[in-house]
Amino acid sequence: MDDTTPLAAQLAEDARRRIELTGQKFPPPLQTRVFTVANQKGGVGKTTTSVNLAAALAQSGLRVLVIDNDPQGNASTALGIEHHAGVPSTYDVLINDMPLEEVIQESDAIPGLYCAPATIDLSGAEIELVSLVARENRLRNALAAYLKGRSRRGEPRIDYVFVDCPPSLGLLTVNAFVTAREVIIPIQCEYYALEGLSQLLNNINLIRSHLNPALHVSTILLTMYDARTNLAQQVAEEVREHFPDQTLRTAIPRSVRISEAPSYGQTVLTYDGGSTGALAYLEAAREIAQRGLQPLEDYAYAGSHHSAGVTTEGDQG
């Protein structure tokens, strides 16, 4: 087969990833890393990115918590976690002060992968939060109490937390931004990809100025990448040019397997672990894990001088 064809190149890439990544254990970060996966543009792969990165890290020996903060509950569905009406959920944590440990369920498919599910009740939380005391800090306080409680009980540390939030800047998303130190922005490799990004960065700057000085964009992940099209390549080049240190080398391809997995209540890692999409998420997770080997303090505040609200990832290696 001519190895210059896109198919042959993809097969060679998959073979390389399979050899490098199968059974590999990723190094734990120096401290718990808390990410919000955000993009105000819908349909760019926020939830898909949250659950598959979480699954890839957990499958590689780390303990990972996904907090589903989106009323649609798609992250809960993809992780096979019960989230019908009446199930204790992030709504109870935000509105009823329920401790996070009473809400969290462990995944049956991947040991070490935990989820705080979202139920339909969460759709009313935006309105109910308005009148509550410290409304922007409720999720952060709940997570801090949970992590301290684990430490006090002598339980193993949670290595990564991913907060999946809705594609709007309401109080649910503000809570997610206040909770996290790092933001992952999935960017679709299509026309209009960068539209709205400056607004998102401005919003992150506002949150940092008023509510969470440690917040910064640490990671940008290119999704729905099709190497056969000039458009995808142009978008990728443009993103890498604007955000050279934040953008991961790995791009997530367009993949039927990634799209099919949630309908079976699975991530692509358990649905078809040898597929191109699963291997791409594993490689992206490894990049993120390698960046976690440097203390967060080294770069958490570095972005305060940048008008775009983006830190230089070079400090992380």
KENUKE-175058 format. One record per residue (C-alpha): residue number from 1; residue in one letter; x negated, y, z. Coordinates in nm, 3 decimals. Layout:
% KENUKE-175058
<node i="NUM" aa="A" u="X" v="Y" w="Z"/>
...
% end
This chain:
% KENUKE-175058
<node i="1" aa="M" u="0.000" v="0.000" w="0.000"/>
<node i="2" aa="D" u="-0.123" v="0.347" w="-0.084"/>
<node i="3" aa="D" u="-0.201" v="0.502" w="0.255"/>
<node i="4" aa="T" u="-0.134" v="0.853" w="0.124"/>
<node i="5" aa="T" u="0.243" v="0.795" w="0.113"/>
<node i="6" aa="P" u="0.447" v="0.935" w="0.406"/>
<node i="7" aa="L" u="0.572" v="0.584" w="0.497"/>
<node i="8" aa="A" u="0.224" v="0.434" w="0.505"/>
<node i="9" aa="A" u="0.091" v="0.728" w="0.707"/>
<node i="10" aa="Q" u="0.376" v="0.683" w="0.957"/>
<node i="11" aa="L" u="0.311" v="0.309" w="0.989"/>
<node i="12" aa="A" u="-0.058" v="0.374" w="1.052"/>
<node i="13" aa="E" u="0.027" v="0.640" w="1.313"/>
<node i="14" aa="D" u="0.273" v="0.404" w="1.487"/>
<node i="15" aa="A" u="0.011" v="0.125" w="1.493"/>
<node i="16" aa="R" u="-0.245" v="0.361" w="1.650"/>
<node i="17" aa="R" u="0.003" v="0.477" w="1.915"/>
<node i="18" aa="R" u="0.110" v="0.120" w="1.994"/>
<node i="19" aa="I" u="-0.250" v="0.013" w="2.055"/>
<node i="20" aa="E" u="-0.331" v="0.323" w="2.265"/>
<node i="21" aa="L" u="-0.013" v="0.346" w="2.471"/>
<node i="22" aa="T" u="0.120" v="-0.006" w="2.535"/>
<node i="23" aa="G" u="0.099" v="-0.081" w="2.905"/>
<node i="24" aa="Q" u="-0.102" v="0.233" w="2.979"/>
<node i="25" aa="K" u="-0.061" v="0.391" w="3.324"/>
<node i="26" aa="F" u="-0.056" v="0.772" w="3.327"/>
<node i="27" aa="P" u="-0.239" v="0.962" w="3.603"/>
<node i="28" aa="P" u="-0.016" v="1.119" w="3.871"/>
<node i="29" aa="P" u="-0.027" v="1.501" w="3.892"/>
<node i="30" aa="L" u="-0.203" v="1.668" w="4.184"/>
<node i="31" aa="Q" u="0.138" v="1.781" w="4.314"/>
<node i="32" aa="T" u="0.502" v="1.739" w="4.218"/>
<node i="33" aa="R" u="0.567" v="1.916" w="3.888"/>
<node i="34" aa="V" u="0.914" v="2.062" w="3.837"/>
<node i="35" aa="F" u="1.025" v="2.136" w="3.481"/>
<node i="36" aa="T" u="1.334" v="2.302" w="3.340"/>
<node i="37" aa="V" u="1.406" v="2.197" w="2.983"/>
<node i="38" aa="A" u="1.556" v="2.504" w="2.820"/>
<node i="39" aa="N" u="1.659" v="2.655" w="2.490"/>
<node i="40" aa="Q" u="1.960" v="2.880" w="2.442"/>
<node i="41" aa="K" u="2.005" v="2.735" w="2.096"/>
<node i="42" aa="G" u="2.224" v="2.423" w="2.104"/>
<node i="43" aa="G" u="2.140" v="2.094" w="1.936"/>
<node i="44" aa="V" u="1.761" v="2.119" w="1.957"/>
<node i="45" aa="G" u="1.712" v="1.807" w="2.169"/>
<node i="46" aa="K" u="1.705" v="1.943" w="2.526"/>
<node i="47" aa="T" u="1.878" v="1.646" w="2.688"/>
<node i="48" aa="T" u="1.706" v="1.396" w="2.460"/>
<node i="49" aa="T" u="1.371" v="1.547" w="2.556"/>
<node i="50" aa="S" u="1.455" v="1.548" w="2.929"/>
<node i="51" aa="V" u="1.557" v="1.183" w="2.950"/>
<node i="52" aa="N" u="1.296" v="1.038" w="2.713"/>
<node i="53" aa="L" u="1.000" v="1.223" w="2.866"/>
<node i="54" aa="A" u="1.126" v="1.118" w="3.210"/>
<node i="55" aa="A" u="1.162" v="0.756" w="3.097"/>
<node i="56" aa="A" u="0.817" v="0.756" w="2.933"/>
<node i="57" aa="L" u="0.651" v="0.890" w="3.250"/>
<node i="58" aa="A" u="0.840" v="0.647" w="3.476"/>
<node i="59" aa="Q" u="0.762" v="0.353" w="3.248"/>
<node i="60" aa="S" u="0.396" v="0.449" w="3.279"/>
<node i="61" aa="G" u="0.392" v="0.408" w="3.655"/>
<node i="62" aa="L" u="0.509" v="0.749" w="3.785"/>
<node i="63" aa="R" u="0.817" v="0.841" w="3.993"/>
<node i="64" aa="V" u="1.047" v="1.078" w="3.807"/>
<node i="65" aa="L" u="1.372" v="1.253" w="3.899"/>
<node i="66" aa="V" u="1.615" v="1.393" w="3.639"/>
<node i="67" aa="I" u="1.863" v="1.650" w="3.772"/>
<node i="68" aa="D" u="2.157" v="1.670" w="3.533"/>
<node i="69" aa="N" u="2.272" v="2.029" w="3.564"/>
<node i="70" aa="D" u="2.484" v="2.032" w="3.247"/>
<node i="71" aa="P" u="2.863" v="1.979" w="3.284"/>
<node i="72" aa="Q" u="2.861" v="1.757" w="2.974"/>
<node i="73" aa="G" u="2.663" v="1.497" w="3.171"/>
<node i="74" aa="N" u="2.476" v="1.372" w="2.865"/>
<node i="75" aa="A" u="2.154" v="1.308" w="3.058"/>
<node i="76" aa="S" u="2.346" v="1.089" w="3.304"/>
<node i="77" aa="T" u="2.498" v="0.897" w="3.011"/>
<node i="78" aa="A" u="2.161" v="0.839" w="2.844"/>
<node i="79" aa="L" u="2.012" v="0.707" w="3.170"/>
<node i="80" aa="G" u="2.303" v="0.469" w="3.225"/>
<node i="81" aa="I" u="2.400" v="0.645" w="3.551"/>
<node i="82" aa="E" u="2.761" v="0.650" w="3.674"/>
<node i="83" aa="H" u="2.907" v="1.001" w="3.651"/>
<node i="84" aa="H" u="3.284" v="0.969" w="3.632"/>
<node i="85" aa="A" u="3.507" v="1.194" w="3.843"/>
<node i="86" aa="G" u="3.464" v="1.125" w="4.213"/>
<node i="87" aa="V" u="3.098" v="1.022" w="4.193"/>
<node i="88" aa="P" u="2.876" v="1.242" w="4.417"/>
<node i="89" aa="S" u="2.698" v="1.476" w="4.179"/>
<node i="90" aa="T" u="2.500" v="1.798" w="4.136"/>
<node i="91" aa="Y" u="2.833" v="1.979" w="4.179"/>
<node i="92" aa="D" u="2.847" v="1.860" w="4.542"/>
<node i="93" aa="V" u="2.487" v="1.968" w="4.596"/>
<node i="94" aa="L" u="2.546" v="2.318" w="4.458"/>
<node i="95" aa="I" u="2.893" v="2.389" w="4.597"/>
<node i="96" aa="N" u="2.940" v="2.160" w="4.900"/>
<node i="97" aa="D" u="2.582" v="2.159" w="5.035"/>
<node i="98" aa="M" u="2.559" v="1.780" w="5.001"/>
<node i="99" aa="P" u="2.198" v="1.658" w="5.046"/>
<node i="100" aa="L" u="2.035" v="1.558" w="4.717"/>
<node i="101" aa="E" u="1.946" v="1.208" w="4.847"/>
<node i="102" aa="E" u="2.320" v="1.129" w="4.880"/>
<node i="103" aa="V" u="2.369" v="1.204" w="4.510"/>
<node i="104" aa="I" u="2.062" v="1.043" w="4.350"/>
<node i="105" aa="Q" u="2.092" v="0.704" w="4.179"/>
<node i="106" aa="E" u="1.803" v="0.490" w="4.056"/>
<node i="107" aa="S" u="1.799" v="0.366" w="3.697"/>
<node i="108" aa="D" u="1.859" v="-0.008" w="3.654"/>
<node i="109" aa="A" u="1.647" v="-0.015" w="3.339"/>
<node i="110" aa="I" u="1.330" v="0.162" w="3.460"/>
<node i="111" aa="P" u="1.206" v="0.136" w="3.821"/>
<node i="112" aa="G" u="1.091" v="0.472" w="3.958"/>
<node i="113" aa="L" u="1.334" v="0.669" w="3.740"/>
<node i="114" aa="Y" u="1.602" v="0.853" w="3.940"/>
<node i="115" aa="C" u="1.892" v="1.075" w="3.840"/>
<node i="116" aa="A" u="2.119" v="1.324" w="4.014"/>
<node i="117" aa="P" u="2.425" v="1.293" w="3.783"/>
<node i="118" aa="A" u="2.660" v="1.563" w="3.658"/>
<node i="119" aa="T" u="3.036" v="1.516" w="3.658"/>
<node i="120" aa="I" u="3.309" v="1.717" w="3.490"/>
<node i="121" aa="D" u="3.352" v="1.909" w="3.821"/>
<node i="122" aa="L" u="3.034" v="2.098" w="3.732"/>
<node i="123" aa="S" u="3.220" v="2.288" w="3.459"/>
<node i="124" aa="G" u="3.390" v="2.494" w="3.732"/>
<node i="125" aa="A" u="3.072" v="2.552" w="3.929"/>
<node i="126" aa="E" u="2.974" v="2.865" w="3.733"/>
<node i="127" aa="I" u="3.280" v="3.046" w="3.873"/>
<node i="128" aa="E" u="3.258" v="2.895" w="4.223"/>
<node i="129" aa="L" u="2.889" v="2.986" w="4.260"/>
<node i="130" aa="V" u="2.961" v="3.358" w="4.214"/>
<node i="131" aa="S" u="3.096" v="3.401" w="4.568"/>
<node i="132" aa="L" u="2.841" v="3.179" w="4.747"/>
<node i="133" aa="V" u="2.550" v="3.302" w="4.958"/>
<node i="134" aa="A" u="2.206" v="3.267" w="4.792"/>
<node i="135" aa="R" u="2.379" v="3.140" w="4.480"/>
<node i="136" aa="E" u="2.063" v="3.145" w="4.263"/>
<node i="137" aa="N" u="1.860" v="2.941" w="4.515"/>
<node i="138" aa="R" u="2.095" v="2.657" w="4.597"/>
<node i="139" aa="L" u="1.937" v="2.394" w="4.372"/>
<node i="140" aa="R" u="1.583" v="2.498" w="4.467"/>
<node i="141" aa="N" u="1.664" v="2.471" w="4.839"/>
<node i="142" aa="A" u="1.828" v="2.130" w="4.791"/>
<node i="143" aa="L" u="1.530" v="1.995" w="4.595"/>
<node i="144" aa="A" u="1.279" v="2.134" w="4.847"/>
<node i="145" aa="A" u="1.471" v="1.966" w="5.133"/>
<node i="146" aa="Y" u="1.482" v="1.636" w="4.942"/>
<node i="147" aa="L" u="1.109" v="1.635" w="4.865"/>
<node i="148" aa="K" u="1.021" v="1.729" w="5.226"/>
<node i="149" aa="G" u="1.256" v="1.457" w="5.354"/>
<node i="150" aa="R" u="1.082" v="1.191" w="5.141"/>
<node i="151" aa="S" u="0.746" v="1.302" w="5.274"/>
<node i="152" aa="R" u="0.871" v="1.298" w="5.633"/>
<node i="153" aa="R" u="1.014" v="0.947" w="5.591"/>
<node i="154" aa="G" u="0.683" v="0.826" w="5.447"/>
<node i="155" aa="E" u="0.839" v="0.752" w="5.105"/>
<node i="156" aa="P" u="0.624" v="0.781" w="4.791"/>
<node i="157" aa="R" u="0.611" v="1.127" w="4.636"/>
<node i="158" aa="I" u="0.821" v="1.219" w="4.333"/>
<node i="159" aa="D" u="0.566" v="1.305" w="4.061"/>
<node i="160" aa="Y" u="0.792" v="1.481" w="3.809"/>
<node i="161" aa="V" u="1.131" v="1.653" w="3.822"/>
<node i="162" aa="F" u="1.318" v="1.747" w="3.503"/>
<node i="163" aa="V" u="1.621" v="1.976" w="3.526"/>
<node i="164" aa="D" u="1.849" v="1.950" w="3.222"/>
<node i="165" aa="C" u="2.064" v="2.260" w="3.184"/>
<node i="166" aa="P" u="2.339" v="2.391" w="2.953"/>
<node i="167" aa="P" u="2.250" v="2.606" w="2.648"/>
<node i="168" aa="S" u="2.374" v="2.930" w="2.805"/>
<node i="169" aa="L" u="2.229" v="3.166" w="3.064"/>
<node i="170" aa="G" u="2.490" v="3.126" w="3.336"/>
<node i="171" aa="L" u="2.435" v="3.056" w="3.704"/>
<node i="172" aa="L" u="2.367" v="2.686" w="3.641"/>
<node i="173" aa="T" u="2.075" v="2.773" w="3.414"/>
<node i="174" aa="V" u="1.955" v="3.046" w="3.652"/>
<node i="175" aa="N" u="1.952" v="2.786" w="3.932"/>
<node i="176" aa="A" u="1.743" v="2.558" w="3.710"/>
<node i="177" aa="F" u="1.493" v="2.839" w="3.634"/>
<node i="178" aa="V" u="1.464" v="2.931" w="4.002"/>
<node i="179" aa="T" u="1.404" v="2.564" w="4.092"/>
<node i="180" aa="A" u="1.128" v="2.498" w="3.840"/>
<node i="181" aa="R" u="0.772" v="2.620" w="3.806"/>
<node i="182" aa="E" u="0.736" v="2.511" w="3.444"/>
<node i="183" aa="V" u="0.957" v="2.543" w="3.138"/>
<node i="184" aa="I" u="0.958" v="2.300" w="2.846"/>
<node i="185" aa="I" u="1.108" v="2.449" w="2.531"/>
<node i="186" aa="P" u="1.209" v="2.198" w="2.263"/>
<node i="187" aa="I" u="1.201" v="2.367" w="1.921"/>
<node i="188" aa="Q" u="1.375" v="2.212" w="1.623"/>
<node i="189" aa="C" u="1.163" v="2.207" w="1.306"/>
<node i="190" aa="E" u="1.431" v="2.374" w="1.097"/>
<node i="191" aa="Y" u="1.527" v="2.717" w="0.968"/>
<node i="192" aa="Y" u="1.625" v="2.960" w="1.250"/>
<node i="193" aa="A" u="1.404" v="2.759" w="1.488"/>
<node i="194" aa="L" u="1.242" v="3.067" w="1.639"/>
<node i="195" aa="E" u="1.562" v="3.270" w="1.640"/>
<node i="196" aa="G" u="1.667" v="3.344" w="1.996"/>
<node i="197" aa="L" u="1.328" v="3.238" w="2.133"/>
<node i="198" aa="S" u="1.225" v="3.595" w="2.215"/>
<node i="199" aa="Q" u="1.553" v="3.636" w="2.407"/>
<node i="200" aa="L" u="1.482" v="3.316" w="2.600"/>
<node i="201" aa="L" u="1.130" v="3.439" w="2.685"/>
<node i="202" aa="N" u="1.274" v="3.775" w="2.799"/>
<node i="203" aa="N" u="1.518" v="3.591" w="3.025"/>
<node i="204" aa="I" u="1.235" v="3.382" w="3.171"/>
<node i="205" aa="N" u="1.046" v="3.707" w="3.235"/>
<node i="206" aa="L" u="1.348" v="3.851" w="3.416"/>
<node i="207" aa="I" u="1.376" v="3.541" w="3.635"/>
<node i="208" aa="R" u="1.005" v="3.562" w="3.710"/>
<node i="209" aa="S" u="1.022" v="3.931" w="3.799"/>
<node i="210" aa="H" u="1.319" v="3.900" w="4.034"/>
<node i="211" aa="L" u="1.364" v="3.543" w="4.155"/>
<node i="212" aa="N" u="1.074" v="3.306" w="4.082"/>
<node i="213" aa="P" u="0.725" v="3.453" w="4.024"/>
<node i="214" aa="A" u="0.574" v="3.107" w="3.959"/>
<node i="215" aa="L" u="0.792" v="3.033" w="3.655"/>
<node i="216" aa="H" u="0.610" v="3.007" w="3.322"/>
<node i="217" aa="V" u="0.640" v="2.834" w="2.985"/>
<node i="218" aa="S" u="0.385" v="2.554" w="3.002"/>
<node i="219" aa="T" u="0.503" v="2.329" w="2.719"/>
<node i="220" aa="I" u="0.660" v="2.362" w="2.375"/>
<node i="221" aa="L" u="0.767" v="2.043" w="2.200"/>
<node i="222" aa="L" u="0.849" v="2.026" w="1.830"/>
<node i="223" aa="T" u="1.155" v="1.806" w="1.772"/>
<node i="224" aa="M" u="1.336" v="1.663" w="1.468"/>
<node i="225" aa="Y" u="1.013" v="1.687" w="1.270"/>
<node i="226" aa="D" u="1.017" v="1.549" w="0.916"/>
<node i="227" aa="A" u="0.663" v="1.551" w="0.776"/>
<node i="228" aa="R" u="0.796" v="1.504" w="0.421"/>
<node i="229" aa="T" u="0.945" v="1.854" w="0.406"/>
<node i="230" aa="N" u="0.756" v="2.179" w="0.357"/>
<node i="231" aa="L" u="1.003" v="2.356" w="0.586"/>
<node i="232" aa="A" u="0.919" v="2.138" w="0.887"/>
<node i="233" aa="Q" u="0.548" v="2.186" w="0.827"/>
<node i="234" aa="Q" u="0.591" v="2.564" w="0.796"/>
<node i="235" aa="V" u="0.794" v="2.584" w="1.120"/>
<node i="236" aa="A" u="0.534" v="2.371" w="1.301"/>
<node i="237" aa="E" u="0.251" v="2.595" w="1.177"/>
<node i="238" aa="E" u="0.436" v="2.908" w="1.283"/>
<node i="239" aa="V" u="0.509" v="2.776" w="1.632"/>
<node i="240" aa="R" u="0.148" v="2.659" w="1.679"/>
<node i="241" aa="E" u="0.023" v="2.998" w="1.560"/>
<node i="242" aa="H" u="0.239" v="3.189" w="1.812"/>
<node i="243" aa="F" u="0.193" v="2.942" w="2.101"/>
<node i="244" aa="P" u="-0.135" v="2.758" w="2.040"/>
<node i="245" aa="D" u="-0.196" v="2.654" w="2.401"/>
<node i="246" aa="Q" u="0.159" v="2.559" w="2.496"/>
<node i="247" aa="T" u="0.255" v="2.352" w="2.190"/>
<node i="248" aa="L" u="0.193" v="1.979" w="2.228"/>
<node i="249" aa="R" u="-0.005" v="1.807" w="1.953"/>
<node i="250" aa="T" u="0.266" v="1.541" w="1.935"/>
<node i="251" aa="A" u="0.584" v="1.626" w="1.743"/>
<node i="252" aa="I" u="0.902" v="1.421" w="1.782"/>
<node i="253" aa="P" u="1.025" v="1.292" w="1.445"/>
<node i="254" aa="R" u="1.380" v="1.274" w="1.318"/>
<node i="255" aa="S" u="1.485" v="0.925" w="1.424"/>
<node i="256" aa="V" u="1.802" v="0.718" w="1.400"/>
<node i="257" aa="R" u="1.687" v="0.518" w="1.703"/>
<node i="258" aa="I" u="1.661" v="0.832" w="1.920"/>
<node i="259" aa="S" u="2.015" v="0.931" w="1.816"/>
<node i="260" aa="E" u="2.162" v="0.581" w="1.870"/>
<node i="261" aa="A" u="2.015" v="0.512" w="2.215"/>
<node i="262" aa="P" u="2.253" v="0.731" w="2.428"/>
<node i="263" aa="S" u="2.560" v="0.552" w="2.287"/>
<node i="264" aa="Y" u="2.425" v="0.236" w="2.454"/>
<node i="265" aa="G" u="2.360" v="0.422" w="2.781"/>
<node i="266" aa="Q" u="1.986" v="0.402" w="2.722"/>
<node i="267" aa="T" u="1.680" v="0.609" w="2.645"/>
<node i="268" aa="V" u="1.496" v="0.527" w="2.324"/>
<node i="269" aa="L" u="1.218" v="0.375" w="2.540"/>
<node i="270" aa="T" u="1.444" v="0.090" w="2.656"/>
<node i="271" aa="Y" u="1.663" v="0.077" w="2.343"/>
<node i="272" aa="D" u="1.375" v="0.026" w="2.098"/>
<node i="273" aa="G" u="1.040" v="0.076" w="2.268"/>
<node i="274" aa="G" u="0.840" v="0.001" w="1.953"/>
<node i="275" aa="S" u="1.017" v="0.257" w="1.734"/>
<node i="276" aa="T" u="0.850" v="0.569" w="1.597"/>
<node i="277" aa="G" u="1.062" v="0.792" w="1.825"/>
<node i="278" aa="A" u="0.980" v="0.596" w="2.142"/>
<node i="279" aa="L" u="0.606" v="0.600" w="2.065"/>
<node i="280" aa="A" u="0.618" v="0.976" w="1.996"/>
<node i="281" aa="Y" u="0.784" v="1.047" w="2.333"/>
<node i="282" aa="L" u="0.528" v="0.823" w="2.507"/>
<node i="283" aa="E" u="0.244" v="1.016" w="2.347"/>
<node i="284" aa="A" u="0.404" v="1.352" w="2.434"/>
<node i="285" aa="A" u="0.446" v="1.232" w="2.795"/>
<node i="286" aa="R" u="0.079" v="1.133" w="2.807"/>
<node i="287" aa="E" u="-0.020" v="1.484" w="2.694"/>
<node i="288" aa="I" u="0.196" v="1.636" w="2.969"/>
<node i="289" aa="A" u="0.049" v="1.396" w="3.227"/>
<node i="290" aa="Q" u="-0.307" v="1.487" w="3.127"/>
<node i="291" aa="R" u="-0.223" v="1.856" w="3.170"/>
<node i="292" aa="G" u="-0.109" v="1.781" w="3.527"/>
<node i="293" aa="L" u="-0.459" v="1.700" w="3.648"/>
<node i="294" aa="Q" u="-0.538" v="2.066" w="3.718"/>
<node i="295" aa="P" u="-0.393" v="2.251" w="4.021"/>
<node i="296" aa="L" u="-0.083" v="2.449" w="3.925"/>
<node i="297" aa="E" u="-0.213" v="2.754" w="4.111"/>
<node i="298" aa="D" u="-0.486" v="2.787" w="3.849"/>
<node i="299" aa="Y" u="-0.237" v="2.893" w="3.585"/>
<node i="300" aa="A" u="0.103" v="2.957" w="3.741"/>
<node i="301" aa="Y" u="0.051" v="3.331" w="3.763"/>
<node i="302" aa="A" u="-0.175" v="3.372" w="3.461"/>
<node i="303" aa="G" u="0.116" v="3.467" w="3.240"/>
<node i="304" aa="S" u="0.221" v="3.770" w="3.439"/>
<node i="305" aa="H" u="0.019" v="3.994" w="3.208"/>
<node i="306" aa="H" u="0.170" v="3.849" w="2.889"/>
<node i="307" aa="S" u="0.464" v="4.035" w="2.745"/>
<node i="308" aa="A" u="0.609" v="3.713" w="2.602"/>
<node i="309" aa="G" u="0.609" v="3.551" w="2.943"/>
<node i="310" aa="V" u="0.384" v="3.268" w="2.829"/>
<node i="311" aa="T" u="0.077" v="3.155" w="3.020"/>
<node i="312" aa="T" u="-0.241" v="3.037" w="2.861"/>
<node i="313" aa="E" u="-0.245" v="2.661" w="2.881"/>
<node i="314" aa="G" u="-0.617" v="2.657" w="2.819"/>
<node i="315" aa="D" u="-0.671" v="2.672" w="3.195"/>
<node i="316" aa="Q" u="-0.501" v="2.336" w="3.224"/>
<node i="317" aa="G" u="-0.719" v="2.159" w="2.971"/>
% end
